[in-house]
């Protein structure tokens, strides 16, 4: 059944879900029928049946089907024959026949969990989500973790309220989950009329005021709809109904920061950061939200160390800053990544890989003054690394110091060994520097060198 999840992941990407769909369980494939399962059958039946299993094992599905048909001619009663036929037709992607045989088994064995899973795969591979939902709704009875698949199917079927209801059930049963939260956000972005969802949640809160998740969902929808006052009111209502709630502080700290209630904001952050109910990604986001506030209010900088220690669990803060940098770098959030990297390297200035990444990010974000100073320091530690000469040269060019750029680039190119791409980059930058100085002859000369090396590199 593992193939089904591969199709799910592929189709999830196709429909723009990215990595929001992650399944928490692997379907254990049922073992093929063995000799003890056959019962009292003739030698000819037994011989054909095991020939079918052998042919299926070596992916000769047509021959497996032929052998199974011979079994049916001898004795059409055993249900496992039709289950095997369905599996072979599924492997051949002859979905209509696979569906027929799986349904035939379910006529007499309606609660056969394994066959239901196979029928689900038949439908899902054809993107028949409505039929898939009907099957998974039966599978949920056997294992509540099938609800995660059900929520995703509801999403694909645009049954957003049903999907959110299932996600709520999962959160109540298993606690918060990053991937389900991402799916919830995807769903919220698809809801064109949030008023109906707001009304549903308000009704749920009235009927069950102690269910925390309903408040959190309502806060999220209000925030998505720019109804910040209503979101804040809902957060305070949850805190009033459940003063021990930890999750509510994921919302409260933002409101406190906006209202300049700094002490309360920091208190909420600390509660959230210490909570075992809150995932790491959300904790990273708390720190990320606090940094812009610190930039405007540097007097609260000492609080950052305490906050970081809560995230790090006693680790060195610089390591946590670096991990946060990696986290945002992978998400292609360059500003955030650079912010954390610059803080993380303060106590680890000799980390070559991190230093290189910071300097390249600074260039990418046009922080040329920082890149110039940083690359100079890097060259003191690594005087034979051409990348730092190149960064320094690019920075100088963009700071209108073309003459200095030519000097440093001409020096650095001597350290380039067997790297035509980098050598070409050096010549290109030297050409740009000469162009800025008005020496078009030299500029053209170095430009031609860069072009020729690039051609050599591309083969």
BELVEN-V838524 format. One record per residue. N is the residue number from 1. SS is DSSP state (helix for helix, strand for strand, loop for the rest). PHI is phi as a letter, one per 30 degrees, with the letter a starting at -180 (NA if undefined). PSI is psi in degrees with one decimal (999 if undefined). Layout:
# BELVEN-V838524
N,SS,PHI,PSI / N,SS,PHI,PSI
This chain:
# BELVEN-V838524
1,loop,NA,-8.9 / 2,helix,d,-27.4 / 3,helix,d,-32.7 / 4,helix,d,-40.6 / 5,helix,d,-29.7 / 6,helix,d,-40.6 / 7,helix,d,-38.3 / 8,helix,d,-46.8 / 9,helix,d,-40.4 / 10,helix,d,-47.6 / 11,helix,d,-29.9 / 12,helix,d,-42.6 / 13,helix,d,-40.9 / 14,helix,d,-37.5 / 15,loop,c,10.3 / 16,loop,i,18.9 / 17,loop,d,-14.0 / 18,loop,h,-126.4 / 19,loop,c,21.3 / 20,loop,d,-21.8 / 21,loop,c,110.0 / 22,loop,b,124.1 / 23,loop,c,136.7 / 24,loop,d,-5.6 / 25,loop,b,150.4 / 26,loop,c,134.4 / 27,loop,d,125.3 / 28,loop,d,116.7 / 29,loop,d,135.8 / 30,loop,d,138.8 / 31,loop,d,148.4 / 32,loop,d,157.5 / 33,loop,d,135.3 / 34,loop,c,-179.3 / 35,helix,d,-31.9 / 36,helix,d,-22.2 / 37,helix,d,-14.0 / 38,loop,d,-26.8 / 39,loop,i,-152.8 / 40,loop,d,94.2 / 41,loop,b,161.3 / 42,loop,d,163.1 / 43,helix,d,-36.8 / 44,helix,d,-42.1 / 45,helix,d,-49.0 / 46,helix,d,-41.1 / 47,helix,d,-44.8 / 48,helix,d,-36.8 / 49,helix,d,-45.5 / 50,helix,d,-23.6 / 51,helix,d,-39.2 / 52,helix,d,-43.2 / 53,helix,d,-39.1 / 54,helix,d,-44.9 / 55,helix,d,-36.1 / 56,helix,d,-37.9 / 57,helix,d,-29.8 / 58,loop,c,20.3 / 59,loop,i,23.5 / 60,loop,c,71.9 / 61,helix,d,-35.4 / 62,helix,d,-43.6 / 63,helix,d,-34.6 / 64,helix,d,-41.6 / 65,helix,d,-41.3 / 66,helix,e,-43.9 / 67,helix,d,-39.2 / 68,helix,d,-37.1 / 69,helix,d,-36.7 / 70,helix,d,-37.5 / 71,helix,d,-42.0 / 72,helix,d,-35.4 / 73,helix,d,-34.5 / 74,helix,d,-46.0 / 75,loop,a,105.3 / 76,loop,d,2.0 / 77,loop,d,-41.6 / 78,loop,d,125.5 / 79,helix,d,-28.7 / 80,helix,d,-20.3 / 81,helix,d,-41.9 / 82,helix,d,-32.5 / 83,helix,d,-43.7 / 84,helix,d,-40.8 / 85,helix,e,-43.5 / 86,helix,e,-42.3 / 87,helix,d,-39.7 / 88,helix,d,-40.6 / 89,helix,d,-34.6 / 90,helix,d,-42.4 / 91,helix,d,-32.0 / 92,loop,d,-3.3 / 93,loop,i,28.5 / 94,loop,c,79.5 / 95,helix,d,-35.7 / 96,helix,d,-43.5 / 97,helix,d,-40.4 / 98,helix,e,-45.8 / 99,helix,e,-43.9 / 100,helix,e,-47.5 / 101,helix,d,-37.3 / 102,helix,d,-39.3 / 103,helix,d,-33.5 / 104,helix,d,-40.0 / 105,helix,d,-42.4 / 106,helix,d,-17.9 / 107,helix,d,-37.5 / 108,helix,c,-16.7 / 109,loop,b,67.2 / 110,loop,d,-17.5 / 111,loop,c,20.6 / 112,loop,d,99.6 / 113,helix,e,-40.9 / 114,helix,d,-41.5 / 115,helix,d,-35.9 / 116,helix,d,-40.7 / 117,helix,d,-41.0 / 118,helix,d,-39.5 / 119,helix,d,-37.8 / 120,helix,e,-42.7 / 121,helix,d,-39.3 / 122,helix,e,-47.4 / 123,helix,d,-42.8 / 124,helix,d,-38.0 / 125,helix,d,-23.9 / 126,loop,c,4.0 / 127,loop,h,31.9 / 128,loop,d,79.9 / 129,helix,d,-33.6 / 130,helix,d,-48.2 / 131,helix,d,-36.7 / 132,helix,d,-43.1 / 133,helix,e,-44.5 / 134,helix,e,-37.9 / 135,helix,d,-45.1 / 136,helix,d,-31.3 / 137,helix,d,-29.1 / 138,helix,d,-36.9 / 139,helix,d,-28.2 / 140,loop,e,-30.8 / 141,loop,d,-33.9 / 142,loop,d,-29.5 / 143,loop,a,117.5 / 144,loop,d,-18.7 / 145,loop,d,-13.2 / 146,helix,d,-13.5 / 147,helix,d,-30.1 / 148,helix,d,-42.8 / 149,helix,d,-38.8 / 150,helix,d,-41.8 / 151,helix,d,-42.4 / 152,helix,d,-38.5 / 153,helix,d,-41.3 / 154,helix,e,-39.7 / 155,helix,d,-46.9 / 156,helix,d,-27.9 / 157,loop,d,0.0 / 158,loop,i,27.1 / 159,loop,c,72.3 / 160,helix,d,-40.5 / 161,helix,d,-41.1 / 162,helix,d,-41.1 / 163,helix,d,-44.9 / 164,helix,d,-37.2 / 165,helix,d,-41.1 / 166,helix,d,-41.1 / 167,helix,d,-38.7 / 168,helix,d,-43.7 / 169,helix,d,-42.0 / 170,helix,d,-41.5 / 171,helix,d,-38.7 / 172,helix,d,-34.9 / 173,helix,d,-39.0 / 174,helix,c,-6.4 / 175,loop,j,173.6 / 176,loop,d,153.5 / 177,loop,b,134.6 / 178,helix,e,-44.6 / 179,helix,d,-37.6 / 180,helix,d,-35.5 / 181,helix,d,-39.1 / 182,helix,d,-40.6 / 183,helix,d,-39.4 / 184,helix,e,-40.9 / 185,helix,d,-38.6 / 186,helix,d,-44.0 / 187,helix,d,-45.5 / 188,helix,e,-35.7 / 189,helix,d,-18.9 / 190,helix,c,-16.9 / 191,loop,d,113.9 / 192,loop,d,-22.7 / 193,loop,b,88.0 / 194,helix,d,-14.7 / 195,helix,e,-38.9 / 196,helix,d,-40.9 / 197,helix,d,-39.1 / 198,helix,d,-43.9 / 199,helix,d,-40.8 / 200,helix,d,-45.5 / 201,helix,d,-39.1 / 202,helix,d,-39.7 / 203,helix,d,-42.5 / 204,helix,d,-41.5 / 205,helix,d,-40.4 / 206,helix,d,-39.7 / 207,helix,d,-35.0 / 208,loop,b,75.5 / 209,loop,d,-11.0 / 210,loop,c,-7.5 / 211,loop,d,107.9 / 212,helix,d,-38.0 / 213,helix,d,-33.9 / 214,helix,d,-39.3 / 215,helix,d,-45.7 / 216,helix,d,-40.0 / 217,helix,d,-39.2 / 218,helix,d,-40.2 / 219,helix,d,-43.3 / 220,helix,d,-45.6 / 221,helix,d,-41.6 / 222,helix,e,-43.8 / 223,helix,d,-41.8 / 224,helix,d,-30.0 / 225,loop,c,12.2 / 226,loop,h,28.1 / 227,loop,c,67.5 / 228,helix,d,-36.8 / 229,helix,d,-42.7 / 230,helix,d,-37.4 / 231,helix,d,-43.9 / 232,helix,d,-43.8 / 233,helix,d,-41.4 / 234,helix,d,-40.1 / 235,helix,d,-43.4 / 236,helix,d,-34.7 / 237,helix,d,-42.4 / 238,helix,d,-42.5 / 239,helix,d,-35.4 / 240,helix,d,-42.6 / 241,helix,d,-32.8 / 242,loop,b,81.5 / 243,loop,e,-20.1 / 244,loop,c,3.2 / 245,loop,d,131.6 / 246,loop,c,-36.7 / 247,loop,d,-30.0 / 248,loop,d,-25.3 / 249,helix,d,-14.4 / 250,helix,d,-27.7 / 251,helix,c,-39.9 / 252,helix,d,-39.9 / 253,helix,d,-34.3 / 254,helix,d,-45.1 / 255,helix,d,-39.8 / 256,helix,d,-40.7 / 257,helix,d,-41.3 / 258,helix,d,-32.7 / 259,loop,c,5.8 / 260,loop,i,28.2 / 261,loop,c,73.8 / 262,helix,d,-44.6 / 263,helix,d,-41.8 / 264,helix,d,-36.9 / 265,helix,d,-46.2 / 266,helix,d,-38.1 / 267,helix,d,-44.0 / 268,helix,d,-41.2 / 269,helix,e,-45.7 / 270,helix,d,-39.7 / 271,helix,d,-44.8 / 272,helix,d,-41.9 / 273,helix,d,-25.5 / 274,helix,d,-7.7 / 275,loop,d,132.4 / 276,loop,d,-10.6 / 277,loop,d,-10.4 / 278,loop,c,131.2 / 279,loop,d,163.6 / 280,helix,d,-40.4 / 281,helix,d,-41.7 / 282,helix,d,-35.4 / 283,helix,d,-39.2 / 284,helix,e,-39.6 / 285,helix,d,-35.3 / 286,helix,e,-48.1 / 287,helix,d,-41.8 / 288,helix,d,-36.7 / 289,helix,d,-26.8 / 290,helix,d,-28.6 / 291,helix,d,-45.3 / 292,helix,d,-33.9 / 293,helix,d,-40.9 / 294,helix,d,-35.1 / 295,helix,d,-33.1 / 296,helix,c,-21.0 / 297,loop,b,69.3 / 298,helix,d,-16.0 / 299,helix,d,-16.3 / 300,helix,c,8.8 / 301,helix,e,-40.3 / 302,helix,e,-26.8 / 303,helix,d,-25.0 / 304,helix,d,-40.8 / 305,helix,e,-43.2 / 306,helix,d,-40.6 / 307,helix,d,-43.5 / 308,helix,d,-34.3 / 309,helix,d,-29.7 / 310,helix,d,-37.0 / 311,helix,d,-41.1 / 312,helix,d,-18.5 / 313,loop,i,33.9 / 314,loop,j,-3.4 / 315,loop,d,168.4 / 316,loop,d,127.3 / 317,helix,e,-35.4 / 318,helix,d,-34.8 / 319,helix,d,-38.7 / 320,helix,d,-40.5 / 321,helix,e,-43.1 / 322,helix,d,-40.9 / 323,helix,d,-39.3 / 324,helix,d,-38.9 / 325,helix,d,-45.8 / 326,helix,e,-40.9 / 327,helix,e,-48.9 / 328,helix,d,-28.3 / 329,helix,d,-42.1 / 330,helix,d,-27.9 / 331,loop,d,4.0 / 332,loop,i,28.6 / 333,loop,c,83.8 / 334,helix,d,-40.3 / 335,helix,e,-49.5 / 336,helix,d,-41.8 / 337,helix,d,-46.9 / 338,helix,d,-40.6 / 339,helix,e,-47.0 / 340,helix,d,-39.9 / 341,helix,e,-43.3 / 342,helix,d,-33.3 / 343,helix,d,-36.4 / 344,helix,d,-28.3 / 345,helix,d,-9.3 / 346,helix,e,-36.0 / 347,helix,c,12.2 / 348,loop,b,50.8 / 349,loop,d,-18.0 / 350,loop,d,4.5 / 351,loop,d,102.8 / 352,helix,e,-49.2 / 353,helix,d,-42.5 / 354,helix,d,-41.1 / 355,helix,d,-45.2 / 356,helix,d,-45.2 / 357,helix,d,-40.8 / 358,helix,d,-47.3 / 359,helix,d,-40.4 / 360,helix,d,-35.9 / 361,helix,d,-40.1 / 362,helix,d,-41.4 / 363,helix,d,-45.6 / 364,helix,d,-35.5 / 365,loop,c,11.0 / 366,loop,i,35.1 / 367,loop,c,67.3 / 368,helix,d,-35.5 / 369,helix,d,-46.8 / 370,helix,d,-41.6 / 371,helix,d,-36.3 / 372,helix,d,-48.9 / 373,helix,d,-44.9 / 374,helix,d,-40.7 / 375,helix,d,-31.3 / 376,helix,d,-44.8 / 377,helix,d,-39.1 / 378,helix,d,-37.7 / 379,helix,d,-27.4 / 380,helix,d,-34.1 / 381,helix,d,-34.3 / 382,loop,b,73.5 / 383,loop,d,-8.5 / 384,loop,c,14.4 / 385,loop,c,108.1 / 386,helix,d,-28.7 / 387,helix,e,-35.1 / 388,helix,d,-32.0 / 389,helix,d,-41.6 / 390,helix,d,-45.4 / 391,helix,d,-43.6 / 392,helix,d,-42.9 / 393,helix,d,-44.0 / 394,helix,d,-41.2 / 395,helix,d,-46.2 / 396,helix,d,-40.7 / 397,helix,e,-45.6 / 398,helix,d,-13.4 / 399,loop,c,15.7 / 400,loop,i,37.6 / 401,loop,c,60.4 / 402,helix,d,-39.7 / 403,helix,d,-43.6 / 404,helix,d,-34.9 / 405,helix,d,-43.4 / 406,helix,d,-40.1 / 407,helix,d,-48.2 / 408,helix,d,-36.0 / 409,helix,d,-39.2 / 410,helix,d,-32.5 / 411,helix,d,-43.4 / 412,helix,d,-30.1 / 413,helix,d,-22.4 / 414,helix,d,-19.8 / 415,helix,c,-2.9 / 416,loop,d,122.3 / 417,loop,b,122.3 / 418,loop,h,44.0 / 419,loop,b,84.7 / 420,helix,d,-32.7 / 421,helix,d,-48.2 / 422,helix,d,-39.8 / 423,helix,d,-40.3 / 424,helix,d,-39.4 / 425,helix,d,-40.4 / 426,helix,d,-49.6 / 427,helix,d,-36.6 / 428,helix,d,-43.4 / 429,helix,d,-37.8 / 430,helix,d,-40.1 / 431,helix,d,-43.5 / 432,helix,d,-41.2 / 433,helix,d,-45.1 / 434,helix,d,-35.9 / 435,helix,d,-40.6 / 436,helix,d,-30.3 / 437,helix,d,-6.2 / 438,loop,i,9.0 / 439,loop,c,85.3 / 440,helix,d,-28.2 / 441,helix,d,-51.4 / 442,helix,d,-40.3 / 443,helix,e,-44.6 / 444,helix,d,-39.2 / 445,helix,e,-48.1 / 446,helix,d,-30.3 / 447,helix,d,-41.3 / 448,helix,d,-40.2 / 449,helix,d,-43.0 / 450,helix,d,-43.6 / 451,helix,d,-43.9 / 452,helix,d,-41.5 / 453,helix,d,-36.6 / 454,helix,d,-39.5 / 455,helix,d,-43.4 / 456,helix,d,-41.1 / 457,helix,d,-40.3 / 458,helix,d,-9.4 / 459,loop,i,999
